[in-house]
């Protein structure tokens, strides 16, 4: 998760630099490409982590029970909001 946090910080910096560039010139397109690559990297890290976790749970346990959580209520807590967004509870159910 630490890698993802660092990558999110990089995206924020790149987006700030992108705002300062003139639209539709070569440097703007290069900055857009860098941001897209980081988004792709973060998405793959999340998918990989979720897949490893669910595979491990499925191999070790016969029955898995999923609890209904009040995610919107948990998102109201500012300290937990980013972590809860990153976890993607719904994806656990799909996998």
KOLNUVEX-533616 format. One line per field, with one value per atom (N, C-alpha, C): residue number from 1; residue in three letters; x, y, z. Coordinates in Angstrom, 1 decimal. Layout:
N
i = NUM_...
aa = ALA_...
east = X_...
north = Y_...
up = Z_...
END
This chain:
95
i = 1_1_1_2_2_2_3_3_3_4_4_4_5_5_5_6_6_6_7_7_7_8_8_8_9_9_9_10_10_10_11_11_11_12_12_12_13_13_13_14_14_14_15_15_15_16_16_16_17_17_17_18_18_18_19_19_19_20_20_20_21_21_21_22_22_22_23_23_23_24_24_24_25_25_25_26_26_26_27_27_27_28_28_28_29_29_29_30_30_30_31_31_31_32_32_32_33_33_33_34_34_34_35_35_35_36_36_36_37_37_37_38_38_38_39_39_39_40_40_40_41_41_41_42_42_42_43_43_43_44_44_44_45_45_45_46_46_46_47_47_47_48_48_48_49_49_49_50_50_50_51_51_51_52_52_52_53_53_53_54_54_54_55_55_55_56_56_56_57_57_57_58_58_58_59_59_59_60_60_60_61_61_61_62_62_62_63_63_63_64_64_64_65_65_65_66_66_66_67_67_67_68_68_68_69_69_69_70_70_70_71_71_71_72_72_72_73_73_73_74_74_74_75_75_75_76_76_76_77_77_77_78_78_78_79_79_79_80_80_80_81_81_81_82_82_82_83_83_83_84_84_84_85_85_85_86_86_86_87_87_87_88_88_88_89_89_89_90_90_90_91_91_91_92_92_92_93_93_93_94_94_94_95_95_95
aa = UNK_UNK_UNK_UNK_UNK_UNK_UNK_UNK_UNK_UNK_UNK_UNK_UNK_UNK_UNK_UNK_UNK_UNK_UNK_UNK_UNK_UNK_UNK_UNK_UNK_UNK_UNK_UNK_UNK_UNK_UNK_UNK_UNK_UNK_UNK_UNK_UNK_UNK_UNK_UNK_UNK_UNK_UNK_UNK_UNK_UNK_UNK_UNK_UNK_UNK_UNK_UNK_UNK_UNK_UNK_UNK_UNK_UNK_UNK_UNK_UNK_UNK_UNK_UNK_UNK_UNK_UNK_UNK_UNK_UNK_UNK_UNK_UNK_UNK_UNK_UNK_UNK_UNK_UNK_UNK_UNK_UNK_UNK_UNK_UNK_UNK_UNK_UNK_UNK_UNK_UNK_UNK_UNK_UNK_UNK_UNK_UNK_UNK_UNK_UNK_UNK_UNK_UNK_UNK_UNK_UNK_UNK_UNK_UNK_UNK_UNK_UNK_UNK_UNK_UNK_UNK_UNK_UNK_UNK_UNK_UNK_UNK_UNK_UNK_UNK_UNK_UNK_UNK_UNK_UNK_UNK_UNK_UNK_UNK_UNK_UNK_UNK_UNK_UNK_UNK_UNK_UNK_UNK_UNK_UNK_UNK_UNK_UNK_UNK_UNK_UNK_UNK_UNK_UNK_UNK_UNK_UNK_UNK_UNK_UNK_UNK_UNK_UNK_UNK_UNK_UNK_UNK_UNK_UNK_UNK_UNK_UNK_UNK_UNK_UNK_UNK_UNK_UNK_UNK_UNK_UNK_UNK_UNK_UNK_UNK_UNK_UNK_UNK_UNK_UNK_UNK_UNK_UNK_UNK_UNK_UNK_UNK_UNK_UNK_UNK_UNK_UNK_UNK_UNK_UNK_UNK_UNK_UNK_UNK_UNK_UNK_UNK_UNK_UNK_UNK_UNK_UNK_UNK_UNK_UNK_UNK_UNK_UNK_UNK_UNK_UNK_UNK_UNK_UNK_UNK_UNK_UNK_UNK_UNK_UNK_UNK_UNK_UNK_UNK_UNK_UNK_UNK_UNK_UNK_UNK_UNK_UNK_UNK_UNK_UNK_UNK_UNK_UNK_UNK_UNK_UNK_UNK_UNK_UNK_UNK_UNK_UNK_UNK_UNK_UNK_UNK_UNK_UNK_UNK_UNK_UNK_UNK_UNK_UNK_UNK_UNK_UNK_UNK_UNK_UNK_UNK_UNK_UNK_UNK_UNK
east = 0.8_0.0_0.9_2.1_3.0_3.3_3.5_3.8_2.7_1.5_0.3_0.3_0.5_0.5_1.5_2.7_3.8_3.4_2.8_2.3_1.2_0.3_-0.7_-0.1_0.9_1.5_2.2_2.8_3.4_2.4_1.2_0.1_-0.3_-0.4_-0.8_0.2_1.5_2.5_2.5_2.3_2.2_1.0_-0.1_-1.3_-1.2_-0.5_-0.2_0.7_1.7_2.6_1.8_0.9_0.1_-0.8_-1.3_-2.2_-1.4_-0.1_0.8_1.2_1.0_1.4_0.3_0.8_-0.2_-0.8_-2.1_-2.9_-2.5_-2.5_-2.3_-1.0_0.0_1.4_2.1_3.3_4.0_4.2_4.7_4.9_3.7_2.5_1.3_0.9_1.1_0.8_1.7_2.9_3.9_3.5_3.1_2.6_1.4_0.4_-0.8_-0.4_0.5_1.0_1.6_2.4_3.0_1.9_0.9_-0.2_-1.0_-1.3_-2.0_-1.2_0.1_0.9_0.8_0.9_0.8_-0.6_-1.6_-3.0_-3.1_-2.5_-2.5_-1.7_-0.6_0.3_-0.5_-1.2_-1.9_-3.1_-3.8_-4.9_-4.3_-3.2_-2.6_-2.2_-1.6_-1.2_-2.4_-3.5_-4.7_-5.3_-5.4_-5.9_-5.1_-3.8_-2.9_-3.0_-3.1_-3.2_-4.5_-5.6_-6.9_-7.0_-6.3_-6.3_-5.5_-4.4_-3.6_-4.3_-5.0_-5.7_-6.9_-7.7_-8.8_-8.4_-7.3_-6.8_-6.4_-5.6_-5.2_-6.3_-7.4_-8.5_-9.3_-9.4_-10.1_-9.4_-8.1_-7.3_-7.3_-7.3_-7.2_-8.5_-9.6_-10.9_-11.9_-12.8_-13.9_-15.0_-15.4_-16.6_-16.1_-16.6_-16.3_-17.6_-17.7_-19.0_-18.6_-19.4_-19.2_-20.2_-19.7_-20.6_-21.0_-22.3_-22.7_-22.2_-21.5_-20.9_-21.5_-21.6_-22.1_-20.9_-20.5_-19.3_-19.5_-20.7_-20.9_-20.7_-21.2_-21.0_-19.5_-18.8_-17.3_-16.6_-17.1_-16.4_-16.5_-17.5_-17.6_-16.4_-15.7_-14.6_-13.4_-12.9_-11.9_-10.6_-10.3_-9.0_-9.0_-10.2_-10.3_-10.7_-11.2_-11.8_-10.9_-9.6_-8.7_-8.4_-8.2_-7.9_-9.1_-10.3_-11.5_-11.7_-11.5_-11.6_-10.6_-9.4_-8.4_-8.8_-9.4_-9.7_-10.7_-11.6_-12.6_-13.4_-14.2_-14.9_-15.7_-16.3_-17.2_-16.4_-15.1_-14.4_-14.1_-14.0_-13.9_-15.0_-16.2_-17.4_-17.5_-17.0_-17.0_-16.0_-14.8_-13.8_-14.1
north = -1.2_0.0_1.3_1.1_2.3_2.7_1.8_2.1_2.9_2.5_3.2_4.6_4.8_6.2_7.1_6.5_7.3_7.6_6.6_6.9_7.9_7.9_8.9_10.3_10.4_11.7_12.2_11.2_11.5_12.0_11.4_11.8_13.2_13.5_14.9_15.9_15.6_16.5_16.7_15.6_15.7_16.4_16.3_17.0_18.5_18.8_20.2_20.8_20.1_20.6_20.6_19.7_19.7_21.0_21.4_22.6_23.8_23.8_25.0_25.0_23.8_23.7_24.2_24.6_25.0_23.8_23.9_22.7_22.3_21.0_20.4_20.6_21.0_21.0_19.7_19.5_18.2_17.9_18.9_18.7_18.4_18.9_18.6_17.2_16.7_15.3_14.4_14.7_13.9_13.8_14.9_14.9_14.0_14.1_13.3_11.8_11.5_10.1_9.6_10.4_10.0_9.8_10.6_10.5_9.2_8.9_7.7_6.5_6.5_5.3_5.1_6.1_5.9_5.4_5.9_5.4_3.9_3.5_2.1_1.3_1.8_1.1_0.9_1.9_1.8_0.8_0.8_-0.1_-1.5_-1.8_-3.1_-3.6_-2.7_-3.0_-3.4_-2.7_-3.0_-4.3_-4.6_-5.8_-7.0_-6.8_-7.9_-8.2_-7.2_-7.4_-8.0_-7.6_-8.2_-9.6_-9.9_-11.3_-12.2_-11.7_-12.6_-12.8_-11.8_-12.0_-12.9_-12.8_-13.6_-15.1_-15.3_-16.6_-17.3_-16.5_-17.1_-17.5_-16.6_-16.9_-18.2_-18.2_-19.4_-20.7_-20.7_-21.9_-22.4_-21.4_-21.8_-22.1_-21.6_-21.7_-22.3_-23.1_-23.7_-22.8_-22.0_-21.1_-19.7_-18.8_-17.4_-16.6_-15.9_-15.1_-13.6_-12.9_-11.5_-10.7_-9.7_-8.9_-7.6_-7.2_-5.9_-4.8_-3.9_-2.7_-1.4_-0.5_0.8_1.7_1.5_2.1_3.6_4.1_5.5_6.2_5.5_6.0_6.0_5.0_4.9_6.0_6.3_7.3_8.7_8.9_10.2_10.5_9.5_9.6_10.0_11.2_11.7_10.9_10.4_9.7_8.3_7.7_6.4_6.4_7.6_7.7_7.2_7.6_7.2_5.7_5.2_3.8_2.9_3.4_2.6_2.7_3.9_4.0_3.0_3.0_2.1_0.6_0.2_-1.2_-1.7_-1.0_-1.4_-2.7_-2.5_-3.7_-4.5_-3.8_-4.5_-5.5_-5.2_-6.1_-7.4_-7.4_-8.7_-9.6_-9.0_-9.8_-10.4_-9.6_-10.1_-11.2_-11.1_-12.1_-13.3
up = 0.0_0.0_0.0_0.5_0.6_-0.8_-1.7_-3.1_-3.8_-3.5_-4.0_-3.5_-2.2_-1.6_-2.3_-2.5_-3.2_-4.6_-5.3_-6.7_-6.8_-5.8_-5.8_-5.6_-4.7_-4.5_-5.8_-6.6_-7.8_-8.8_-8.8_-9.7_-9.4_-8.1_-7.7_-8.2_-8.0_-8.5_-10.0_-10.7_-12.2_-12.7_-12.0_-12.4_-12.1_-11.0_-10.8_-11.9_-12.3_-13.4_-14.7_-14.9_-16.1_-16.2_-15.1_-15.1_-15.6_-15.4_-15.8_-17.2_-17.9_-19.3_-20.2_-21.4_-22.5_-23.0_-23.2_-23.7_-25.1_-25.3_-26.6_-27.3_-26.5_-27.1_-26.7_-27.2_-27.0_-25.6_-24.8_-23.4_-22.6_-23.0_-22.3_-22.6_-23.8_-24.2_-23.4_-23.3_-22.5_-21.1_-20.5_-19.1_-18.9_-19.9_-19.9_-19.9_-20.7_-20.9_-19.6_-18.9_-17.6_-16.6_-16.5_-15.6_-15.9_-17.2_-17.5_-17.2_-17.3_-17.0_-15.5_-14.7_-13.2_-12.8_-13.4_-13.1_-13.4_-14.6_-15.0_-14.0_-13.5_-12.6_-11.2_-10.8_-9.5_-9.7_-10.8_-11.0_-11.0_-11.6_-11.7_-10.3_-9.5_-8.1_-7.3_-7.4_-6.7_-7.1_-8.4_-8.9_-8.4_-8.5_-8.1_-6.6_-5.8_-4.3_-4.0_-4.6_-4.4_-4.8_-6.0_-6.5_-5.5_-5.1_-4.2_-2.9_-2.3_-1.1_-1.2_-2.3_-2.4_-2.7_-3.5_-3.8_-2.5_-1.7_-0.4_0.5_0.6_1.4_0.9_-0.4_-1.0_-0.8_-0.9_-0.7_0.8_1.7_3.1_3.8_3.3_4.0_3.0_3.6_2.8_2.6_3.7_3.6_3.9_3.1_3.4_3.5_4.6_4.8_4.7_4.0_3.8_4.5_5.3_6.1_5.3_5.5_4.9_5.8_5.1_5.9_5.4_6.3_5.9_5.4_4.1_3.6_3.5_3.2_3.1_4.4_5.5_6.8_7.2_6.8_7.1_6.3_5.1_4.3_4.9_5.8_6.5_7.4_7.9_8.7_7.8_7.9_6.9_7.0_8.2_8.4_7.7_7.6_7.0_5.5_5.1_3.7_2.6_2.6_1.5_1.5_2.7_2.9_2.4_2.8_2.4_0.9_0.3_-1.1_-1.8_-1.3_-1.9_-1.8_-0.7_-0.6_-1.6_-2.0_-2.9_-2.5_-1.4_-0.8_-1.8_-2.8_-3.7_-4.6_-4.9_-5.7_-5.0_-3.7_-3.0_-3.2_-3.3_-3.5_-4.9_-5.9_-7.3_-7.5_-6.9_-7.2_-6.4
END
